[in-house]
Amino acid sequence: MKNWNLSTILAGLHEDIEQKLKTARKSFGHAPTKGDASEQVWLELLNSYLPKRYCAAKAHVVDSNGTFSQQIDVVVFDRQYSPFIFHYQEQKIIPAESVYAVFEAKQSISLGEVDYAHTKVGSVRALHRTSLPIPTANGLAKPKEPSHILGGLLTFESEWTPAMDGSLLNALGKGDTSNHLDLGCVAAHGIFSRNEKGAYSITPESKPATSFLFELIARLQAVATVPMMDIRAYGKWLEDSASDEPT
């Protein structure tokens, strides 16, 4: 054990992710296939290294009013307390209450991709989330206020030169309260993050994927757990579907 080196181990994690993203970019000529491969790299990273209470998947998010988000490349959600609404042949529909974070995964970061990520993140944050009182040994605790859903963008490269500078900050600044991005990774260059006061910082990193993973885990720890969802609010749609059946 004395020959093990934590710096080397963590560097190896980033290098593995960067190489996989580079391979996906170079090896596939078909844009959708290339995109799917890149998404899978990020999903594998999160599902391998996040605590098992979390899961990451490509999915739609739905609320108890029947409103759906756009399809999201990477949804980080609770798997300890929350059920799927629908899961068939890798198609997943996740209740809004169980969502911790959503990310778009693209080949390169650019103004267009940042704007696109704003739209995707906003489609999730706009959803209604229920929250029930929580049973405890001392009786019912007050319902938990649904926490802020983290949003971000994950890429391999940047279309800007320099890759991480004022152009990125200007693009991120176009977001508003409903759709801003909190955290992102450009695997070949660095990470960006938004603090509690709404200010962005860009951190050039030699090992961005590892830094992003650790920062995401830290932010998830701060959230604690998702609210107790009202599953009966979703169950009302069973009655509606039954009334639509032919007699």
Residue frames as qw, qx, qy, qz and C-alpha x, y, z in Angstrom:
[[0.000, 0.883, 0.469, 0.000, 0.00, 0.00, 0.00],
 [0.350, -0.715, 0.045, 0.603, 2.86, 2.42, 0.67],
 [0.332, -0.068, 0.557, 0.758, 3.49, 2.62, -3.09],
 [0.160, 0.719, 0.647, 0.196, -0.03, 3.85, -3.82],
 [0.186, -0.132, -0.004, 0.973, -0.37, 7.51, -4.74],
 [0.249, 0.656, 0.611, -0.367, -3.70, 9.33, -4.46],
 [0.166, 0.684, -0.197, -0.682, -2.65, 12.01, -6.95],
 [0.023, 0.242, -0.845, -0.476, -1.86, 9.35, -9.53],
 [0.167, 0.365, 0.913, -0.072, -5.15, 7.57, -8.95],
 [0.228, 0.742, 0.387, -0.498, -7.23, 10.73, -9.33],
 [0.115, 0.589, -0.458, -0.656, -5.25, 11.80, -12.39],
 [0.093, -0.031, 0.944, 0.314, -5.92, 8.41, -13.93],
 [0.265, 0.568, 0.728, -0.276, -9.66, 8.85, -13.44],
 [0.259, 0.769, 0.007, -0.584, -9.66, 12.10, -15.40],
 [0.020, 0.467, -0.714, -0.521, -7.39, 10.73, -18.13],
 [0.241, 0.207, 0.944, 0.087, -9.74, 7.78, -18.61],
 [0.298, 0.728, 0.511, -0.347, -12.74, 10.10, -19.09],
 [0.143, 0.754, -0.262, -0.585, -10.88, 12.49, -21.38],
 [0.095, -0.275, 0.856, 0.427, -9.63, 9.63, -23.56],
 [0.286, 0.409, 0.866, -0.033, -13.11, 8.12, -23.85],
 [0.270, 0.811, 0.270, -0.443, -14.58, 11.48, -24.88],
 [0.038, 0.641, -0.527, -0.556, -11.77, 11.99, -27.39],
 [0.209, -0.019, 0.939, 0.273, -12.39, 8.54, -28.85],
 [0.322, 0.616, 0.685, -0.217, -16.13, 9.20, -29.15],
 [0.205, 0.821, -0.030, -0.532, -15.43, 12.45, -30.99],
 [0.037, 0.568, -0.671, -0.474, -12.92, 10.94, -33.42],
 [0.242, -0.054, 0.960, 0.130, -14.39, 7.51, -34.03],
 [0.317, 0.556, 0.762, -0.102, -18.00, 8.21, -34.97],
 [0.129, 0.080, 0.388, 0.909, -18.88, 10.18, -38.08],
 [0.267, -0.585, -0.643, -0.415, -22.62, 10.05, -37.42],
 [0.067, -0.477, 0.273, -0.833, -23.50, 13.00, -35.17],
 [0.739, -0.442, -0.013, -0.508, -26.27, 11.30, -33.14],
 [0.931, -0.070, -0.313, 0.175, -24.07, 8.24, -32.58],
 [0.443, 0.358, -0.366, 0.736, -21.21, 10.49, -31.50],
 [0.335, -0.511, 0.168, -0.774, -23.53, 12.29, -29.11],
 [0.891, -0.325, -0.168, -0.270, -24.87, 9.07, -27.63],
 [0.817, 0.089, -0.386, 0.419, -21.33, 7.82, -27.03],
 [0.176, 0.424, -0.337, 0.822, -20.35, 11.02, -25.24],
 [0.607, -0.480, 0.027, -0.633, -23.45, 10.93, -23.06],
 [0.938, -0.181, -0.295, -0.024, -22.66, 7.35, -22.09],
 [0.565, 0.279, -0.451, 0.632, -19.16, 8.34, -20.94],
 [0.164, -0.420, 0.309, -0.838, -20.59, 10.87, -18.48],
 [0.807, -0.318, -0.109, -0.486, -23.34, 8.51, -17.33],
 [0.881, 0.000, -0.423, 0.213, -20.83, 5.75, -16.64],
 [0.302, 0.358, -0.450, 0.760, -18.65, 8.16, -14.65],
 [0.409, -0.392, 0.221, -0.794, -21.53, 9.27, -12.43],
 [0.900, -0.207, -0.168, -0.346, -23.04, 5.83, -11.95],
 [0.796, 0.136, -0.477, 0.347, -19.62, 4.43, -11.04],
 [0.406, 0.172, -0.435, 0.785, -18.55, 7.11, -8.56],
 [0.394, -0.447, 0.065, -0.800, -21.64, 8.74, -7.07],
 [0.288, -0.103, 0.825, -0.475, -22.95, 7.14, -3.86],
 [0.023, -0.193, -0.940, -0.279, -25.51, 4.43, -4.58],
 [0.161, 0.587, 0.593, -0.527, -28.38, 6.54, -3.30],
 [0.299, 0.662, -0.154, -0.670, -28.02, 8.44, -6.60],
 [0.669, 0.246, 0.639, 0.290, -28.51, 7.24, -10.15],
 [0.099, 0.565, -0.270, -0.774, -27.80, 8.95, -13.49],
 [0.495, 0.336, 0.776, 0.200, -29.73, 8.35, -16.69],
 [0.082, -0.026, -0.412, -0.907, -30.92, 9.93, -19.91],
 [0.002, -0.482, -0.852, 0.203, -34.59, 10.65, -19.26],
 [0.178, -0.582, -0.283, -0.741, -37.65, 12.82, -19.38],
 [0.081, -0.125, -0.677, 0.721, -38.90, 14.34, -16.13],
 [0.296, -0.516, -0.589, -0.547, -42.63, 14.60, -15.35],
 [0.132, -0.149, 0.531, -0.824, -44.64, 16.24, -12.58],
 [0.168, 0.309, 0.887, -0.299, -47.91, 15.24, -10.92],
 [0.400, 0.584, 0.168, -0.686, -49.80, 17.70, -13.16],
 [0.794, 0.387, 0.458, 0.104, -48.79, 15.65, -16.19],
 [0.301, 0.925, -0.205, -0.105, -46.28, 18.19, -17.54],
 [0.925, 0.006, 0.123, 0.359, -43.12, 16.77, -19.12],
 [0.228, -0.760, 0.344, 0.502, -39.66, 18.26, -19.46],
 [0.617, 0.638, -0.419, -0.192, -37.67, 18.03, -22.64],
 [0.969, -0.043, -0.162, 0.183, -35.44, 14.95, -22.86],
 [0.238, -0.892, 0.380, -0.056, -32.36, 15.46, -20.70],
 [0.637, 0.484, -0.594, 0.084, -29.00, 13.84, -21.47],
 [0.459, 0.058, -0.745, 0.481, -27.97, 13.31, -17.83],
 [0.536, -0.631, -0.084, -0.555, -30.45, 13.34, -14.95],
 [0.282, 0.168, -0.802, 0.499, -29.08, 12.70, -11.46],
 [0.611, -0.413, -0.173, -0.653, -31.93, 11.45, -9.32],
 [0.437, -0.378, 0.676, -0.457, -32.76, 9.66, -6.09],
 [0.634, 0.068, -0.712, -0.294, -33.03, 5.85, -6.22],
 [0.137, 0.041, -0.854, 0.501, -33.39, 5.19, -2.52],
 [0.222, 0.344, 0.630, -0.660, -36.83, 6.67, -1.91],
 [0.446, 0.489, -0.052, -0.748, -38.28, 7.51, -5.34],
 [0.700, 0.237, 0.670, 0.071, -39.95, 5.21, -7.87],
 [0.097, -0.039, 0.585, 0.804, -39.76, 5.47, -11.63],
 [0.563, 0.365, 0.219, -0.708, -42.99, 6.64, -13.25],
 [0.888, 0.425, 0.052, -0.166, -42.12, 4.62, -16.35],
 [0.220, -0.625, 0.709, 0.241, -39.16, 2.49, -17.38],
 [0.867, 0.299, 0.391, -0.076, -39.18, 0.44, -20.57],
 [0.792, 0.408, 0.194, 0.410, -36.39, -0.49, -22.98],
 [0.525, -0.087, -0.066, 0.844, -34.07, 2.16, -21.52],
 [0.080, -0.584, -0.250, -0.768, -36.77, 4.84, -21.83],
 [0.368, -0.340, -0.653, 0.568, -37.06, 6.45, -18.41],
 [0.182, -0.703, -0.214, -0.654, -39.58, 8.93, -17.06],
 [0.450, -0.102, -0.607, 0.647, -38.61, 10.27, -13.65],
 [0.235, -0.851, -0.469, -0.025, -40.84, 12.14, -11.17],
 [0.207, 0.804, -0.112, 0.545, -39.77, 15.74, -10.67],
 [0.591, -0.765, 0.140, -0.211, -39.47, 15.34, -6.89],
 [0.924, -0.244, 0.166, 0.244, -36.61, 12.83, -7.23],
 [0.654, 0.605, -0.001, 0.455, -34.34, 15.02, -9.38],
 [0.560, -0.640, -0.021, 0.526, -31.14, 16.48, -7.93],
 [0.128, -0.624, 0.379, 0.671, -29.37, 17.69, -11.07],
 [0.749, 0.557, 0.358, 0.017, -29.67, 17.82, -14.86],
 [0.262, -0.589, 0.462, 0.609, -26.90, 18.20, -17.44],
 [0.754, 0.632, -0.027, -0.175, -26.64, 18.43, -21.18],
 [0.661, -0.361, 0.524, 0.399, -23.73, 16.48, -22.69],
 [0.588, 0.799, 0.011, -0.125, -22.26, 17.87, -25.92],
 [0.843, 0.247, -0.012, 0.477, -19.07, 17.58, -27.95],
 [0.401, 0.193, -0.106, 0.889, -18.04, 21.24, -27.57],
 [0.111, -0.714, -0.477, 0.501, -19.14, 24.18, -25.49],
 [0.201, 0.262, 0.349, 0.877, -20.31, 27.24, -27.41],
 [0.267, 0.038, 0.186, -0.945, -22.83, 30.07, -27.13],
 [0.635, -0.040, -0.462, -0.618, -25.44, 27.94, -28.90],
 [0.612, -0.117, -0.776, 0.101, -24.88, 24.94, -26.63],
 [0.118, -0.084, -0.584, 0.799, -25.00, 27.07, -23.48],
 [0.441, 0.019, -0.030, -0.897, -28.29, 28.62, -24.64],
 [0.679, -0.050, -0.637, -0.362, -29.61, 25.14, -25.45],
 [0.438, -0.104, -0.784, 0.428, -28.64, 23.90, -21.98],
 [0.161, 0.016, 0.336, -0.928, -30.45, 26.89, -20.46],
 [0.623, -0.030, -0.302, -0.721, -33.63, 25.80, -22.24],
 [0.672, -0.063, -0.736, -0.039, -33.30, 22.17, -21.15],
 [0.270, -0.064, -0.686, 0.673, -32.57, 23.04, -17.52],
 [0.303, -0.007, 0.146, -0.942, -35.48, 25.49, -17.46],
 [0.656, -0.092, -0.517, -0.542, -37.88, 22.81, -18.70],
 [0.591, -0.180, -0.749, 0.239, -37.10, 20.75, -15.56],
 [0.159, -0.088, -0.493, 0.851, -37.06, 23.56, -13.00],
 [0.379, -0.117, -0.151, -0.905, -40.50, 24.73, -14.21],
 [0.557, -0.228, -0.767, -0.224, -42.12, 21.45, -13.15],
 [0.585, -0.585, 0.102, -0.552, -44.30, 21.23, -10.04],
 [0.452, 0.173, -0.825, 0.291, -42.91, 19.24, -7.09],
 [0.685, -0.590, -0.258, -0.343, -44.99, 17.87, -4.23],
 [0.276, 0.339, -0.708, 0.556, -43.72, 17.49, -0.65],
 [0.685, -0.513, -0.440, -0.273, -45.45, 15.62, 2.17],
 [0.472, -0.724, 0.388, -0.319, -44.91, 15.74, 5.94],
 [0.524, 0.389, -0.750, 0.108, -42.21, 13.27, 6.97],
 [0.845, -0.471, -0.181, -0.178, -43.02, 10.53, 9.51],
 [0.285, 0.524, -0.656, 0.463, -40.49, 10.38, 12.35],
 [0.466, -0.220, -0.794, 0.323, -40.27, 8.74, 15.77],
 [0.078, -0.285, -0.431, 0.852, -41.45, 12.05, 17.23],
 [0.394, 0.677, 0.482, -0.393, -44.40, 12.44, 14.88],
 [0.595, 0.651, 0.344, 0.323, -44.78, 14.18, 11.54],
 [0.379, -0.409, 0.115, 0.822, -42.08, 16.63, 10.55],
 [0.350, 0.736, 0.063, -0.576, -42.87, 19.58, 8.32],
 [0.818, 0.500, 0.234, 0.159, -42.69, 18.94, 4.56],
 [0.539, -0.364, 0.273, 0.709, -39.25, 19.67, 3.15],
 [0.341, 0.815, -0.052, -0.466, -39.02, 22.59, 0.78],
 [0.881, 0.357, 0.193, 0.242, -37.91, 21.17, -2.61],
 [0.474, -0.592, 0.247, 0.603, -34.29, 22.13, -3.13],
 [0.315, 0.759, -0.304, -0.482, -32.75, 23.90, -6.08],
 [0.923, 0.234, 0.282, 0.119, -32.20, 21.56, -9.03],
 [0.347, -0.584, 0.455, 0.575, -28.61, 21.84, -10.20],
 [0.731, 0.651, 0.197, -0.058, -28.13, 22.43, -13.91],
 [0.327, -0.676, 0.483, 0.451, -25.08, 22.26, -16.12],
 [0.728, 0.639, -0.180, -0.172, -23.26, 21.40, -19.32],
 [0.705, -0.402, 0.538, 0.229, -20.66, 18.68, -19.94],
 [0.683, 0.711, -0.131, -0.107, -18.37, 18.72, -22.99],
 [0.884, -0.045, 0.097, 0.456, -15.03, 17.52, -24.24],
 [0.480, 0.131, 0.160, 0.852, -13.80, 20.64, -26.05],
 [0.046, 0.744, 0.282, -0.604, -14.54, 24.34, -26.47],
 [0.539, 0.635, 0.393, 0.388, -15.29, 26.27, -29.64],
 [0.058, -0.997, 0.025, -0.037, -13.82, 29.41, -28.11],
 [0.756, 0.128, -0.161, 0.621, -10.20, 30.53, -28.21],
 [0.037, 0.289, -0.900, 0.323, -9.09, 30.82, -25.47],
 [0.391, -0.251, -0.863, -0.200, -11.25, 27.92, -24.38],
 [0.435, -0.639, -0.600, 0.208, -12.22, 29.22, -20.93],
 [0.267, -0.023, -0.113, 0.957, -12.46, 33.01, -20.75],
 [0.221, 0.265, 0.240, -0.908, -14.84, 35.95, -21.01],
 [0.450, 0.039, -0.579, -0.678, -16.80, 34.45, -23.91],
 [0.427, -0.242, -0.870, 0.051, -17.88, 31.58, -21.67],
 [0.101, -0.320, -0.567, 0.752, -18.74, 33.95, -18.82],
 [0.297, 0.172, -0.140, -0.929, -20.83, 36.10, -21.16],
 [0.497, -0.087, -0.736, -0.452, -22.73, 33.05, -22.40],
 [0.358, -0.290, -0.825, 0.328, -23.38, 31.77, -18.89],
 [0.001, -0.236, -0.342, 0.910, -24.59, 35.22, -17.85],
 [0.358, -0.081, -0.456, -0.811, -27.49, 34.99, -20.29],
 [0.406, -0.338, -0.849, -0.003, -29.26, 32.58, -17.97],
 [0.345, -0.536, 0.081, -0.766, -31.83, 33.78, -15.45],
 [0.449, -0.337, 0.636, -0.530, -33.20, 32.49, -12.14],
 [0.877, 0.116, 0.238, -0.401, -35.24, 29.76, -13.84],
 [0.928, 0.371, -0.006, 0.034, -32.62, 28.33, -16.17],
 [0.057, 0.853, -0.515, 0.053, -29.09, 29.33, -15.15],
 [0.866, 0.162, -0.448, 0.154, -26.29, 26.74, -15.14],
 [0.607, -0.772, 0.165, -0.089, -24.61, 25.93, -11.84],
 [0.548, -0.519, 0.625, 0.199, -21.75, 23.67, -12.79],
 [0.826, 0.546, -0.033, -0.133, -20.04, 22.37, -15.90],
 [0.645, -0.431, 0.521, 0.357, -16.99, 20.61, -17.24],
 [0.630, 0.713, -0.268, -0.148, -14.97, 21.06, -20.40],
 [0.947, -0.268, 0.118, 0.131, -12.88, 17.92, -20.03],
 [0.757, 0.351, -0.004, 0.551, -9.95, 19.14, -22.10],
 [0.231, 0.598, -0.086, 0.762, -9.68, 22.50, -20.32],
 [0.035, 0.124, -0.556, 0.821, -11.42, 23.10, -16.99],
 [0.146, -0.565, -0.808, 0.075, -14.64, 23.58, -15.06],
 [0.104, -0.393, -0.015, -0.914, -17.05, 26.45, -14.39],
 [0.308, -0.452, -0.793, 0.269, -19.25, 27.00, -11.35],
 [0.189, -0.647, -0.179, -0.717, -21.79, 29.46, -9.98],
 [0.217, -0.012, -0.720, 0.660, -21.73, 30.46, -6.34],
 [0.075, -0.592, -0.756, 0.267, -24.65, 31.27, -4.02],
 [0.011, 0.647, 0.118, -0.753, -24.45, 34.97, -4.94],
 [0.658, 0.682, 0.294, -0.125, -24.83, 34.20, -8.64],
 [0.101, 0.836, -0.469, -0.266, -21.22, 34.91, -9.64],
 [0.964, 0.259, -0.039, 0.037, -19.43, 32.57, -12.03],
 [0.291, -0.739, 0.573, 0.203, -15.87, 31.39, -11.80],
 [0.859, 0.440, -0.256, -0.056, -13.79, 29.52, -14.35],
 [0.587, -0.623, 0.514, 0.059, -11.13, 27.15, -13.09],
 [0.627, 0.546, -0.541, -0.125, -8.56, 25.92, -15.62],
 [0.775, -0.405, 0.458, -0.162, -7.74, 22.41, -14.46],
 [0.138, 0.470, -0.838, -0.241, -5.24, 19.77, -15.46],
 [0.072, -0.132, -0.989, 0.004, -7.79, 17.12, -14.37],
 [0.364, -0.114, -0.027, -0.924, -11.22, 18.71, -14.97],
 [0.663, -0.212, -0.603, -0.390, -13.34, 15.54, -14.98],
 [0.549, -0.223, -0.689, 0.418, -12.17, 14.58, -11.50],
 [0.055, -0.045, -0.298, 0.952, -12.62, 18.14, -10.21],
 [0.485, -0.169, -0.310, -0.800, -16.14, 18.27, -11.63],
 [0.660, -0.246, -0.705, -0.090, -17.04, 14.94, -10.01],
 [0.411, -0.200, -0.604, 0.652, -15.84, 16.07, -6.59],
 [0.128, 0.000, 0.107, -0.986, -17.60, 19.43, -6.82],
 [0.575, -0.217, -0.491, -0.617, -20.85, 17.74, -7.86],
 [0.612, -0.273, -0.719, 0.184, -20.65, 15.33, -4.93],
 [0.219, -0.122, -0.441, 0.862, -20.02, 18.23, -2.54],
 [0.330, -0.066, -0.100, -0.936, -23.09, 20.06, -3.84],
 [0.651, -0.239, -0.629, -0.351, -25.23, 16.94, -3.61],
 [0.472, -0.199, -0.694, 0.506, -24.11, 16.48, 0.00],
 [0.022, 0.035, 0.247, -0.968, -25.31, 20.01, 0.76],
 [0.517, -0.163, -0.383, -0.748, -28.77, 19.18, -0.60],
 [0.426, -0.146, 0.778, -0.438, -29.12, 16.11, 1.68],
 [0.255, 0.221, 0.931, 0.140, -32.18, 14.26, 0.39],
 [0.168, -0.269, -0.507, -0.802, -35.18, 14.90, -1.84],
 [0.477, -0.137, 0.317, -0.808, -38.63, 15.73, -0.41],
 [0.329, 0.154, 0.920, -0.150, -41.15, 13.00, 0.35],
 [0.217, 0.008, -0.526, -0.822, -43.18, 12.89, -2.84],
 [0.603, 0.180, 0.446, -0.636, -46.95, 12.53, -2.92],
 [0.111, -0.071, 0.909, 0.396, -47.28, 9.37, -4.99],
 [0.276, 0.560, 0.753, -0.208, -51.08, 9.62, -4.78],
 [0.214, 0.730, -0.033, -0.648, -50.87, 12.86, -6.74],
 [0.132, 0.365, -0.762, -0.518, -49.49, 10.80, -9.62],
 [0.176, 0.174, 0.968, -0.054, -51.99, 8.02, -8.97],
 [0.407, 0.547, 0.352, -0.641, -54.89, 10.31, -9.89],
 [0.329, 0.481, -0.529, -0.617, -53.88, 9.79, -13.51],
 [0.061, 0.034, 0.995, 0.065, -54.91, 6.14, -13.17],
 [0.300, 0.545, 0.644, -0.446, -58.49, 7.32, -12.66],
 [0.322, 0.660, -0.157, -0.661, -58.28, 9.63, -15.66],
 [0.152, 0.327, -0.831, -0.423, -56.95, 6.86, -17.90],
 [0.175, 0.229, 0.948, -0.137, -59.68, 4.49, -16.72],
 [0.352, 0.631, 0.399, -0.565, -62.37, 7.02, -17.63],
 [0.287, 0.600, -0.432, -0.610, -60.93, 7.27, -21.13],
 [0.166, -0.099, 0.962, 0.195, -61.22, 3.51, -21.77],
 [0.484, -0.064, -0.486, -0.725, -64.06, 2.40, -24.07],
 [0.525, -0.080, 0.653, -0.539, -67.00, 0.72, -22.35]]
